[in-house]
Amino acid sequence: MAFKLLASFVSVLAALQVASGAVTRKVTCPDGNVASDAACCALFAVRDDLQQNLFDGGECGEEVHESLRLTFHDAIGISPKIAATGVFGGGGADGSIAIFEDIETNFHANLGVDEIIDEQRPLIQRHNISVADFIQFAGAIGVSNCPGAPRLDVFVGRKDATQPAPDLTVPEPFDSATKIFERFDDAGKFTPAEVVALLVSHTVAAADHVDPTIPGTPFDSTPEEFDSQFFIETLLKGTLFPGTAGNQGEVMSPLHGEIRLQSDFELARDPRTACEWQSFVNNQAKIQSAFKAAFRKMTVLGSDVRQLTDCSELVPNPPPPASKAHFPAGLTRKDVDQACIFSPFPSLPTDPGPVTSVAPVPPS
């Protein structure tokens, strides 16, 4: 009896070891790196090339901002609503924005993305990777350079586009909150809360073409840090235009050197998203988890994720947060437009020193 019990225990243990081995089995790539799947092997060289030759040795700078923007402008180009009319509705994250650059970069919402497409093209040509996979991979690797960012998921196996996405699938900064919600719902059943989560990306973003007199103007005072300042500063009362007035899609900003999009202003104050917006203030854990989930959902639009290979292990661990939530110097809670009716704005310290003025993000 004791022997049978021992034999049974050994059999179960062996089965567990086999199962565990199946889960943790690795492959050795031709270059000596070890990956969870052979499909990920080519990405080691792509990652190193990106970091060294596009992201200036691993910085969270202009090329990171633009690469992240490109992931969205490519992925959002899908509309089941248009497809239901018998017209091609776009393929989502299929690389069409780069493959059909001469068409899609002429869409008004895509003004300026041709620059990062042209910077990325030589890297794509050097490696065995689809355009669709490269765009999303580059965005995830770039974000990993930003202090406070989450470690994003990446997948490979997307099929490259064979035709361009239709115009008017990328939201504009002058669109109403309702129109933006409807566009995201059509593209991938994104909820208003997920729309706000995707806008976490604006914490490391800048505008080049909203006011062309001040290219590279950021949306918050810490454009190289993945933090909650964007959510704080978007709720501060606007008092000035950092450049010229009268630009479509721009409203007044609270700080010199900081630009504010009309769409961000409205989403921060819309009753459907105001409290969700405020919930990101001084909440680094939520910033990371919510953006990670929303980015994952966006990055596979147009594909069956079950047919893709998860290569998230290739993404480096981002640096820890480098700043704490605060009001810019010279501003306090009295300068907040309280939009959430269910909870007060969090108490935050004010940065010491003279009134904050934000420098534009310099091109690399």
C-alpha positions as CSV (number, residue, x, y, z in Angstrom):
1,M,0.0,0.0,0.0
2,A,2.8,2.4,0.9
3,F,4.6,1.5,-2.3
4,K,1.5,2.3,-4.4
5,L,1.1,5.7,-2.7
6,L,4.7,6.5,-3.3
7,A,4.5,5.4,-6.9
8,S,1.4,7.6,-7.4
9,F,3.1,10.5,-5.8
10,V,6.2,10.1,-8.0
11,S,3.9,9.9,-11.1
12,V,2.1,13.1,-10.1
13,L,5.4,14.9,-9.4
14,A,6.8,13.8,-12.8
15,A,3.7,15.1,-14.6
16,L,4.0,18.4,-12.8
17,Q,7.6,18.7,-13.8
18,V,6.7,17.9,-17.5
19,A,3.9,20.5,-17.4
20,S,6.2,23.0,-15.8
21,G,8.9,22.3,-18.4
22,A,6.4,22.9,-21.2
23,V,5.5,26.3,-19.8
24,T,9.1,27.4,-19.2
25,R,10.8,25.8,-22.2
26,K,13.1,28.3,-24.0
27,V,14.7,28.3,-27.4
28,T,18.2,29.4,-28.2
29,C,18.3,31.9,-31.0
30,P,20.9,31.9,-33.8
31,D,22.6,35.0,-32.2
32,G,22.8,33.2,-28.8
33,N,20.0,35.0,-27.1
34,V,17.3,32.9,-25.4
35,A,13.6,33.4,-26.1
36,S,10.3,31.8,-25.2
37,D,9.5,31.3,-28.9
38,A,11.6,31.2,-32.0
39,A,9.3,33.9,-33.5
40,C,10.8,36.4,-31.0
41,C,14.4,35.8,-31.9
42,A,14.6,38.4,-34.6
43,L,13.4,41.1,-32.2
44,F,16.7,41.2,-30.1
45,A,18.5,42.9,-33.0
46,V,15.6,45.1,-33.8
47,R,15.4,46.2,-30.1
48,D,19.1,47.0,-30.0
49,D,19.0,48.9,-33.3
50,L,16.0,51.0,-32.0
51,Q,17.7,51.9,-28.8
52,Q,21.0,52.8,-30.3
53,N,20.0,54.4,-33.6
54,L,16.5,55.8,-33.1
55,F,16.1,56.5,-29.4
56,D,19.6,58.0,-28.9
57,G,20.9,55.3,-26.7
58,G,17.8,54.7,-24.6
59,E,16.3,58.2,-24.0
60,C,12.7,59.2,-23.6
61,G,12.8,61.9,-26.2
62,E,11.2,63.2,-29.4
63,E,11.5,59.9,-31.3
64,V,9.9,58.0,-28.5
65,H,7.0,60.5,-28.4
66,E,6.5,60.2,-32.2
67,S,6.9,56.4,-32.2
68,L,4.2,56.1,-29.6
69,R,1.9,58.4,-31.5
70,L,2.5,56.3,-34.6
71,T,1.3,53.1,-32.9
72,F,-2.1,54.8,-32.3
73,H,-2.5,56.4,-35.7
74,D,-1.8,53.1,-37.4
75,A,-4.0,50.9,-35.1
76,I,-7.0,53.2,-34.9
77,G,-7.4,52.9,-38.7
78,I,-10.2,50.4,-38.6
79,S,-14.0,50.8,-38.7
80,P,-16.5,47.9,-38.7
81,K,-19.1,50.5,-39.2
82,I,-17.6,51.5,-42.6
83,A,-17.0,47.9,-43.5
84,A,-20.7,47.1,-42.9
85,T,-21.5,49.4,-45.9
86,G,-19.4,47.2,-48.2
87,V,-16.4,49.5,-48.2
88,F,-13.0,48.5,-46.8
89,G,-12.9,49.8,-43.2
90,G,-9.2,49.5,-42.6
91,G,-7.1,46.8,-41.1
92,G,-6.2,48.3,-37.7
93,A,-2.6,47.7,-36.6
94,D,-1.5,46.5,-40.0
95,G,1.3,49.0,-40.9
96,S,-0.8,50.7,-43.5
97,I,0.1,54.2,-42.3
98,A,3.7,53.5,-43.4
99,I,3.1,51.2,-46.3
100,F,0.7,53.7,-47.9
101,E,2.5,56.7,-46.5
102,D,1.8,58.8,-49.6
103,I,-1.9,58.4,-49.0
104,E,-2.5,58.2,-45.2
105,T,0.0,60.9,-44.2
106,N,-2.0,63.4,-46.3
107,F,-5.1,62.8,-44.0
108,H,-5.4,65.9,-41.8
109,A,-5.3,64.0,-38.6
110,N,-2.0,62.4,-39.6
111,L,-0.1,65.6,-40.3
112,G,3.5,65.2,-39.2
113,V,3.7,61.4,-38.8
114,D,5.6,61.2,-42.1
115,E,8.8,62.3,-40.2
116,I,8.9,59.3,-37.8
117,I,7.8,56.9,-40.6
118,D,10.8,58.1,-42.6
119,E,13.1,57.7,-39.6
120,Q,11.9,54.2,-38.9
121,R,12.1,53.0,-42.5
122,P,15.8,52.2,-42.6
123,L,15.5,50.1,-39.5
124,I,12.6,48.1,-40.9
125,Q,14.7,47.5,-44.1
126,R,17.6,46.2,-42.0
127,H,15.5,43.5,-40.2
128,N,13.3,40.6,-40.9
129,I,10.1,42.0,-39.5
130,S,6.8,43.2,-40.8
131,V,6.0,46.9,-40.9
132,A,2.9,46.2,-38.8
133,D,4.9,44.5,-36.1
134,F,7.7,47.0,-36.2
135,I,5.5,50.0,-35.6
136,Q,3.9,48.5,-32.4
137,F,7.2,47.1,-31.2
138,A,9.0,50.4,-31.6
139,G,6.4,52.2,-29.6
140,A,6.6,49.7,-26.7
141,I,10.4,49.7,-26.7
142,G,10.5,53.5,-26.7
143,V,8.1,53.8,-23.8
144,S,10.4,51.5,-21.8
145,N,12.9,54.4,-21.7
146,C,10.5,56.7,-19.8
147,P,10.7,56.8,-16.0
148,G,7.5,55.6,-14.4
149,A,6.2,53.8,-17.5
150,P,4.7,50.3,-17.5
151,R,6.4,47.4,-19.2
152,L,4.2,47.1,-22.3
153,D,3.1,43.9,-24.0
154,V,4.2,43.2,-27.6
155,F,3.1,40.6,-30.1
156,V,4.4,39.6,-33.6
157,G,2.7,37.8,-36.4
158,R,0.5,40.6,-37.8
159,K,-0.2,40.7,-41.6
160,D,0.9,43.8,-43.4
161,A,-1.7,45.9,-45.1
162,T,-2.6,45.5,-48.7
163,Q,-4.6,48.7,-48.9
164,P,-4.8,52.0,-47.0
165,A,-7.1,52.7,-44.1
166,P,-9.9,55.1,-44.9
167,D,-9.7,58.8,-44.0
168,L,-11.5,60.1,-40.8
169,T,-10.7,57.1,-38.7
170,V,-8.2,59.0,-36.5
171,P,-9.8,61.4,-34.0
172,E,-9.0,65.1,-34.3
173,P,-8.2,67.5,-31.4
174,F,-11.2,69.6,-32.3
175,D,-13.7,66.6,-32.2
176,S,-16.3,66.6,-29.4
177,A,-16.1,64.1,-26.6
178,T,-19.2,62.3,-28.0
179,K,-17.6,61.9,-31.4
180,I,-14.4,60.6,-29.9
181,F,-16.2,58.0,-27.8
182,E,-18.2,56.9,-30.8
183,R,-15.0,56.5,-32.9
184,F,-13.3,54.4,-30.2
185,D,-16.4,52.3,-29.7
186,D,-16.5,51.6,-33.5
187,A,-12.8,50.8,-33.7
188,G,-12.6,48.3,-30.9
189,K,-15.4,48.6,-28.4
190,F,-13.3,50.9,-26.2
191,T,-15.2,52.3,-23.2
192,P,-14.9,56.0,-22.2
193,A,-12.6,54.9,-19.3
194,E,-10.3,53.1,-21.8
195,V,-10.2,56.2,-23.9
196,V,-8.9,58.1,-20.9
197,A,-6.4,55.3,-20.2
198,L,-5.0,55.6,-23.8
199,L,-4.6,59.3,-23.2
200,V,-2.0,58.6,-20.6
201,S,0.3,58.6,-23.6
202,H,0.0,62.4,-23.6
203,T,2.2,62.5,-20.5
204,V,5.2,61.9,-22.8
205,A,3.8,63.7,-25.9
206,A,4.1,67.0,-27.7
207,A,2.3,68.8,-30.5
208,D,4.1,70.0,-33.7
209,H,1.3,71.1,-36.0
210,V,-1.6,72.4,-33.8
211,D,0.3,75.6,-33.5
212,P,3.1,75.4,-36.2
213,T,4.8,78.5,-34.7
214,I,5.9,76.4,-31.6
215,P,6.7,72.8,-32.8
216,G,7.6,70.3,-30.1
217,T,5.4,72.0,-27.4
218,P,4.5,69.4,-24.7
219,F,1.1,68.7,-23.1
220,D,2.5,68.8,-19.6
221,S,5.5,70.1,-17.7
222,T,7.3,66.8,-17.5
223,P,7.3,65.4,-21.1
224,E,10.1,62.9,-20.5
225,E,8.4,61.3,-17.5
226,F,5.5,58.9,-17.4
227,D,3.6,60.5,-14.6
228,S,0.3,62.1,-13.7
229,Q,1.2,65.7,-14.4
230,F,-0.8,65.6,-17.7
231,F,-3.9,64.8,-15.7
232,I,-3.2,67.5,-13.2
233,E,-2.3,70.3,-15.6
234,T,-5.2,69.6,-18.0
235,L,-7.6,70.4,-15.1
236,L,-5.9,73.7,-14.3
237,K,-7.6,76.9,-15.5
238,G,-6.3,78.1,-18.8
239,T,-4.9,81.6,-18.9
240,L,-2.8,81.9,-22.0
241,F,-1.8,80.6,-25.4
242,P,1.9,79.5,-25.5
243,G,2.2,80.6,-29.1
244,T,-0.5,82.2,-31.3
245,A,-4.2,82.2,-30.6
246,G,-7.0,81.0,-32.9
247,N,-5.6,77.6,-33.8
248,Q,-8.1,74.9,-34.5
249,G,-8.1,72.2,-31.8
250,E,-6.3,74.3,-29.2
251,V,-7.6,76.0,-26.0
252,M,-5.8,78.1,-23.4
253,S,-3.1,76.5,-21.3
254,P,-2.1,77.2,-17.7
255,L,1.6,77.5,-18.4
256,H,4.0,79.1,-20.8
257,G,5.5,76.5,-23.0
258,E,2.7,74.0,-22.6
259,I,0.0,73.4,-25.2
260,R,-3.6,72.2,-24.5
261,L,-5.7,70.3,-26.9
262,Q,-9.4,71.1,-27.1
263,S,-10.2,67.3,-26.9
264,D,-8.1,66.8,-23.8
265,F,-9.8,69.8,-22.2
266,E,-13.3,68.4,-23.0
267,L,-12.6,64.9,-21.9
268,A,-11.2,66.1,-18.6
269,R,-14.4,67.9,-17.9
270,D,-17.1,65.7,-19.6
271,P,-19.4,64.2,-16.9
272,R,-18.9,60.8,-18.5
273,T,-15.1,60.9,-17.9
274,A,-14.4,63.7,-15.4
275,C,-14.1,61.4,-12.3
276,E,-12.1,58.8,-14.3
277,W,-9.8,61.5,-15.4
278,Q,-9.3,62.8,-11.9
279,S,-8.6,59.3,-10.6
280,F,-5.3,59.2,-12.4
281,V,-4.0,62.2,-10.4
282,N,-1.2,61.0,-8.1
283,N,-2.0,57.4,-8.9
284,Q,1.1,55.9,-10.6
285,A,-0.1,52.4,-10.2
286,K,-3.3,53.1,-12.1
287,I,-1.5,55.1,-14.8
288,Q,0.7,52.0,-15.4
289,S,-1.9,49.3,-15.2
290,A,-4.7,51.1,-17.1
291,F,-2.4,52.2,-20.0
292,K,-0.8,48.8,-20.2
293,A,-4.2,47.2,-20.7
294,A,-5.5,49.8,-23.1
295,F,-2.3,49.7,-25.2
296,R,-2.5,45.9,-25.4
297,K,-6.1,46.1,-26.7
298,M,-5.2,48.8,-29.2
299,T,-2.0,47.2,-30.5
300,V,-3.8,44.1,-31.7
301,L,-6.8,45.8,-33.4
302,G,-7.4,44.0,-36.7
303,S,-5.8,40.7,-35.6
304,D,-6.8,37.6,-33.7
305,V,-4.5,37.8,-30.7
306,R,-4.7,33.9,-30.5
307,Q,-2.8,33.8,-33.8
308,L,0.0,36.1,-32.6
309,T,3.1,35.3,-30.6
310,D,3.7,37.1,-27.3
311,C,7.2,38.5,-27.2
312,S,6.8,40.8,-24.2
313,E,9.9,39.5,-22.6
314,L,11.9,41.6,-25.1
315,V,10.7,44.8,-23.5
316,P,13.1,46.2,-20.9
317,N,11.9,47.1,-17.5
318,P,11.4,50.9,-17.5
319,P,13.2,53.1,-14.9
320,P,11.2,53.9,-11.7
321,P,9.2,57.1,-11.4
322,A,11.4,60.2,-11.2
323,S,8.9,62.7,-10.0
324,K,6.0,63.1,-7.5
325,A,2.6,64.6,-8.3
326,H,2.6,68.4,-7.7
327,F,1.1,71.7,-8.8
328,P,3.5,73.6,-11.0
329,A,5.3,76.5,-9.2
330,G,2.9,79.5,-8.6
331,L,-0.3,77.4,-8.9
332,T,-2.4,75.7,-6.2
333,R,-5.7,73.8,-5.8
334,K,-7.5,77.1,-6.3
335,D,-6.4,77.0,-9.9
336,V,-8.2,73.7,-10.5
337,D,-11.4,73.5,-12.6
338,Q,-13.2,71.0,-10.4
339,A,-15.0,68.7,-12.8
340,C,-15.7,65.5,-10.9
341,I,-18.8,66.1,-8.7
342,F,-18.3,63.0,-6.6
343,S,-14.9,63.6,-5.0
344,P,-12.7,66.6,-4.4
345,F,-9.4,67.1,-6.2
346,P,-6.5,65.5,-4.4
347,S,-4.3,67.6,-2.1
348,L,-0.9,68.1,-3.7
349,P,2.2,70.2,-2.9
350,T,3.2,73.1,-5.1
351,D,6.6,73.1,-6.7
352,P,8.8,75.7,-5.1
353,G,10.4,78.5,-7.1
354,P,9.2,81.0,-9.8
355,V,6.2,80.4,-11.9
356,T,6.7,77.3,-14.2
357,S,7.7,77.8,-17.8
358,V,8.0,74.7,-19.9
359,A,10.7,74.3,-22.5
360,P,9.7,72.8,-25.9
361,V,10.9,69.2,-26.6
362,P,14.0,69.6,-28.7
363,P,14.3,67.5,-31.9
364,S,17.0,64.8,-31.6
